[in-house]
Amino acid sequence: MTVRSYDRLYIDGDWREPAGGDRIEVISPHTEQVIASVPDGTAADMDRAVEAARRSFDGGEWQRTPVADRIAAVERLANLYEKRIPEFAEIISAENGSPISFSMAAQAGASWLAISSFVTLARAFDWESERAGVFVPSVTIRREPVGVVAAIVPWNVPQMVAMPKVIPALLAGCSVVLKPSPETPLDAYLLAELIDEVGLPAGVFNMVPGGREAGQHLVSHAGVDKVAFTGSTAAGRTIARICGEQLKRCSLELGGKSAAIVLDDADLGVVTQGLKMAAIINSGQGCTNQTRVLASRSNYANVLDAVVETVRSMKVGEPADPTVEIGPMVSQRHQGRVQDYIALGESEGAKVVIGGPGRPADQPTGWYVRPTVFSEARNEMRICQEEIFGPVITVIPYVDQADAVRIANDSEYGLAGSVWTTDLERGNDIARRVRTGIFGINQFTADFLAPSGGFKASGIGREFGAEGLAMYTEIKAIYPPPAAGQLGTFTDAG
């Protein structure tokens, strides 16, 4: 596929010239060649975008638009998006190297489904209700838009993490500034084109790509009311500090080092098929990936063999090939990072069973790594504690069920997890004892009508579900006038 370059930014309802002349080059992770370029947004560009969003929000046209009309506008976006799913998928695979089969299903197809799911949620959402009071007969409880939202998204699943920020914000009546990752700005341009076609009021949606400095300027901007961020835990800590100093709202979907607990009675055929989704999805570049596989000492060899054969069976290669299951890493820097972790694992005493340092012999170009499985891993090792973000799995032994839960919880993260067993009562018991925001029994998935997010260092807040929509609202209580002869409030009794 030939992808387009762009010369302008989407600000205040139109395509605007950037303030500076620097460009972001988008490089194919497979060919290592530049495939397109876009403007590199500056602090001045972010200022213009926030000012446009601020003006549109404070002017009130979109936030005062009836909810039903906002829903209808987002539904028009969903209809436009559905027709462009293959184009979104091809662009994302070209940008970040995701296998096209994954891009069609989870990068683009699921993003369209996410928009549609938020439309369904918004129709049933409790935007305004009446509640009985102690001092008054009733109180009106309103959900009002939080204000100007800075939505900052990473490169691994750029549309899938943009949707639970941009869409609920628009439905709630907020104005948005979207900053895509410099590795993957092209899909955000296509999204901006579709939103422009929907015809929202000027300034309600703005899109400016940029690097770390532009992102930090956006986060720090006094005109932003809420920051919605997906990315590393280190960056999330910085954003949380800035938002805390300014007392602005933030929601943070951060890293993970999740565990898949395999009980002795598990069907290993089910486990191995499930781990393709749970542990190696998107070439290992996923925050929910369960790269710590826990197996009992008595069943360790069987589980290890099953995991190794699963990895061995997965085809590595060009993202555009529909039979490929593992593509390249997004960048040369990230390729080096993953390979450094593989070398670190060996130095820590873990044993490489398949894979190891270096690139696949049949991939002379591209930022590929060898899918790797470690045995003899201990949970205190760095490869078991730190997020590698690549196709690297550690198989860790446990003594009994209580020990498995202890190991699963022995992490600064708490994003996802799973248990694999034929005893559903035991599975449900473990699901309630592992401290993560998402947990699967004999599967791993995430439903758009349910909340998604993490415990501990995996983040703050939730995305998707009614809870994710509520993150873009403020709660207001409106009291009716007192009846004749009654006190206005209990404080009047003094």
N, C-alpha and C positions, 0 to 999 in steps of 0.2 A: 504494500500500500504506500502511496505517496502522500505524505502529510504536509499540511500548509504551514508556512511561517506567517507571523502577524507583526504589524507595525504600530498598533494602537492598544489602548487600555479601555476597558468598559467602565465609564464613570458618569454618573448623573444621567443615565438613560441614553447615552450615545458613546460612540467610539472616539476617544480623545488621544491627541498626541501626548506621548510621555514627556516628562520634564527633562529627562536626560537622554543621552545617546547610547548608553551601554546596552548590550544584548545578552540574553540568556541563550546559550546553545544547547539544544536538546540532542543528546547523543544516544544512538541505539546501543543497548547493552549487548546485542548479538554481533553487530558488525563493527562496533567501536567508531562509527562514523557519525558526523553531524547530519541529522535528518531534518532539522527545522530550527528556527530561532524566534524569540519573542522579546519585547522590551523588558529590560531589567528595572522593575519599579523601584523608585527612590522614596525617601521620606517625604519629599514634596508631593509625589503622586499619592502616597497614603494620606497626606493631609487633605488633598482635593477629594479623595474618595470618602473619607470620614466626614468632611464638611458637607458633601452632597447627601450622605446618609443622614447626618444630623439635621440638615435642613428639611429633608423629606419627612423625617420622623416628627420633628417639632411642628412642621406645618400640619401634620395630622391627617392628610388625605387617606393614606393607606391604613393607618391604625383605626380610623373612623369608618372605613369601608366595612359594611356588614360582613360578619363571618362567612355567611353563605356565599357572598361574592368573592371573598378571598379564597375559599375552598374551590370555587368554580375556576378561578385563575390558575391555581395549582393543578387542578385536574386537566386544564388545557395543556399545561406543561407536560404532564404525564403522557398525554396522547401524542404530543410532538416527540417526546423522548422515546416512546415505544418504537416509532418508525426509524429511529436512528441508532438502535441498539447495536447492530453490527458495526456501524461507524465508530461508536464509542469504544467498542471492544478492540477494534483494530488499532485505533489511536493509542489506547492504553498499553496494549502489547508492544507496540512500536516504541513507546516512551520508556516503559519500565521492565520489559522482558517477561511479563506474565504469559504463561502458555495460553494460546488463543481459546482453548476449550474452557479454561478457568475465566478468562476475560468475558467470554460470551455469557457464561452462567452467573458468575459472582461479581465481576467488575461492572458490567453494563446491565445485564438482565436483572440482577438483584437490585441494582440502583433504581431502575424503573419500578420494580415491585415495591421498593421502599417509599417512593413518592406516592404510589397508589395506597399503600398501607396508612401513611399519614393522613391522606384524604379521608379514609374510613375512620380513623381515630378522631379527626377534627369534627366530623359530623356528630359523633357521640360524646365529645368532650364537654365537661361541665364548665362552660365559659362563665355562667352566672347562675347562682342559686340562692334560695332563701333558707335561713337557719334560725331556729328558735333561740332566743337569748334569755339570760337570767333577768336583766333589767328592762328589756324591751321585748315586745311580742315576736319580732323577727329582725334579722339582719341580712342585708344583701351582700353576698360574697361574690366578688368579681375577679376574673382572671384578665389582667391587662398586659400588653406587651412590655417586655423588659427594656426595650429601647434600641439603641444601635448595637449590632452584634458584629464582632470581629471573628470570622470563621477561618481558622488556620488548619490546613490539612496536609498530610504527608504524601509520600510518593507510592506507597505499597498498594493501597486500594483507594485511589484518590477520589473517585466518584462515590464509592460506598461510604466513605467517611465524611464527604461533603453533604450527602443527603440528610443525615440526622441533625445537621446544623442549619443548613440553608432552608430546608423545607419547613420544619416546625417554626423557625423564626418568621418566615413569610406568612404562614398560617396564623400565627399569633398577632401579626400586625407590626412586626419589627422591620427595621431597615438593616441591610447586611453589607459588609465588606468581606469578600472572599479572597484569601491569599493562598493560591496553590503553591505547592513545592516547586522549586526551580528545576527539579528533575522531571516533573510531569505537569507542565502548564497547559499543554495542548487540549486535553479533555476539558479543562475549565473554560477555555475559549469556546468550545462547542456548546457547553452548557450556557454560557453567556449569550450566545447567538439565539438559543432556544428561548431563554427568558426574555430577550429583547423582542422576539416574535410574539410572545404572550402579551406584551404591552403593559407592564407594570408602570406605575407613576415614576417619573424621573427620580433617581437617587435611592429608590427602594432596594435595588440590587446593584452592587459594584464589584468589579473583579480586577485585581492588580497582582500579577505575579511578582515575586521578589525573593531575595535571599534573607539571611538571618537578621541583618541590620534593619531592613524594611519591616520584617516581622516584629522585631522588638519595638520599633517606632509605633507600629499599629497597636500593639498590646498596651503600650504606655500612653497612648493618646487620650487626653482628657475627654474627648468627645465620644469615646466608646463606653457603653454601659455594661457590656458582657463580652467576655472572651470565651470562645468555644474552640478547644485545641485537641488535636490527636497527634501524638508523637512520643518522643522519648521521655522517660521519667525525669532525666536531668533537666530538659527544657521545661517540663511541666512544673518543676520546683521553682524555676526562675519566674515563670508566668504567674504562679500562685503568689509568690512574694510581691510582685508588682501589683497584682490585683488586690492583695491584702492591704498594701500601703494606700491604695486609692479607694478601698472599699467598693470595688466594682465586682460584679458577679463573674464567676468563671465555672466552666465545666471542663474536666480534663480526662481524656481517655488515653491512658499511658501504657507502659510496658507490661510484660508478663513473662513468667517462667513456669508455665502450668504443668501439671502432672496428670498422666493417665494411669490409673490404678488398675492393674490386671489381676483379678482374683483367680485362684486355682481352678475354679469351676467354669471359667470363661471359655466360650467357643473361640479358639484362636483364629479360625477362618473369619469370623465376624470382627475380631479385634484387628487383624491385619488390614482388612478392607476399610474398617473405620478409621484407622490411623492415617490413611492417605489424606482424609479430610481433617482429622484432629491434629496431626503432628507435622505434616509436610505440605499443607495447602499453600499455594502461591509460592512454590519453591522454597518454603520455609520462612518466607518474609511476611509473617503475620503475628500480631501481638497475642492472639489467643492460642497459638500453636502449642500443643502439649508435647514438648521436646524432652521432658523427663518421663520415661516409661518405667513404672514401678512394678516389679515382679517378685514373687516370693522366692526365697532361697531354694525351696524344693522344686519349683517350677521354672526357675530362672533360665536354664538352658533352652527349654522349649520356647519360652517367650522371646528370648534373644534370637533364636533361629528364625522365628516367625517374622520378627521385625526386620532382620537382615534380608530375608528373602523378599519382603515387601519392598524395601528400598532397592534391591537388586533388580526387581521387575519393572521399576519405573523408568521410563525413557527420558533421557536428558538430551536437550537439543534446541533447535531454532524455535522460538516462540510461535511463529506462524504455522508450524506443523501441528495439525489437530491431534496427532497421536502422541505428542510430547506432553509429559506431566511435570517435568522440572526444567525451568529455563535458567537464564543467567541471573546473577545478582544485578542490582539496579545500576551500579557504578563501579569503577575500578577501585575507588577507595573502599567501598563496602565489600567488594570481593577480597581485598587484602585483609580487612577486619575479620571476616569469617575464617579465612585461611589462618590468620594469627591465632584464633581461638582453637582451631583444630590442632595446631602445633602446641598450644598451651595445654590442651587436654592430654596429649602424650607426655608432656613434661611433668604433669601432675600425677601421672601414674595410671591413667585410664588406657585401655587397650583398644586400638582401632581394629574393628572386625571387618568393616568394609569402608572404602573411601580413603580418607586421609589427606594430608597436605597435597597441594598441587592442583592442576586443572585436569579435566577429563582428556584423555589422549585423543579422542576423536573430535575435539572442539578447538581447532587451532586459533580461532579468534573468538572474542566475546568474553564477558566477565563471569565465566563459569567457575564453580567449585565442584569438587567431587562429593556427592551425597555421602554422609559419613554416619556410622553408628559406633558408639563407644560402649564397651563392656567394662566391668570392674570399676565402675564409677562410684564415687562416694558423694553424698549430697552436699558435703561441705566444699567440694571442689568448685573453682570458679566457673567451669563449664556447666555446672549444675545450678549455679546461683545467678549467673549473669545472662542477660538476654543476648543471644548470639545473632538471631534474625537471619538464619540460613538453614539449609537442609542438614542439620546436625542433631542427632538424637543420642541421649545417654540412657542406658538401661541400668536402673539402680535396684539393688536387692533390698527386700524388707523381710522382717522376721515373722510378723503376724499382721492382722488387720489393723490393730491399733498402731503398730509401727508404720504401716503404710500411710495412715492418716497423718501421723506425726511428721513423716517426711514430706508429704504433700504440702502441709502447712508451714514447713520450715523454709520459708522464703519471704523476702521483703514484698513480693508481689502477691496478688490475689485476684487475678482476672478470670481465669477459666479452669476447666478440669473435666475429668470424666472417670467413670468406673465401669469395668467390664466384667459381667457376671451373669450367670443364669438364675441366681437367687435375687429376685427383685426386692425382697424385704431388706436384704443386706445392702443392696445397691442404694436403696432410698436412705438407709441409715447413714451410709458413708456420704451421700450427697448432702446431708444435713450437717455433717461434721467438718467438711472441708471448707475453709473460709475463702470462697471465691464468689464473684458476682454472677458467673455463668457456670453451669455444671450439667453434664449429660450422663445418662445411664445407657450404656451400650450404643452410644452415638455421640456425635458432637455437632451441634447446629446452633443457630441463633434465629429466633423468630422476630419479625419486625413489629408484631403487636405486643411483644414482651420487652421489658427493660433490659439494657445491656450496659455493663460497666463493671468496675472492679473495687475490691477492698484494698486497704493498705496502700502501698506505693503504686498500685495500678490505676489510681485516679480518684476523681471527685465527681459525683453526679452520675446521671444515667442518660443514655441515648436510646432512642426507639421506645415504643410503647407510649401509653398515656403519660408515663413518668418523664419520658424524653420530651414530649410536647410541653409539659408543665415547666421544664427548665427554662423556657423562653417567655415565661409570664411572671408578673408580680401579682401578689394577692392584695386586694383592697376590700375592706369592710365598710359598707355604707349603712348608717343608722337612719331610720325614719324619724320624722319630727315627733316630739312627745305628744301624747293625747292631752287634751285640755285639762288643766288642773294637776298634771303629773310633773314630777321633777324631770329635767332634761337628762341628767346623768346621776349616777350614785354619788359623784363628788359634790353635787349640790346639797347633799344632806348635811354637810358641815356648815 
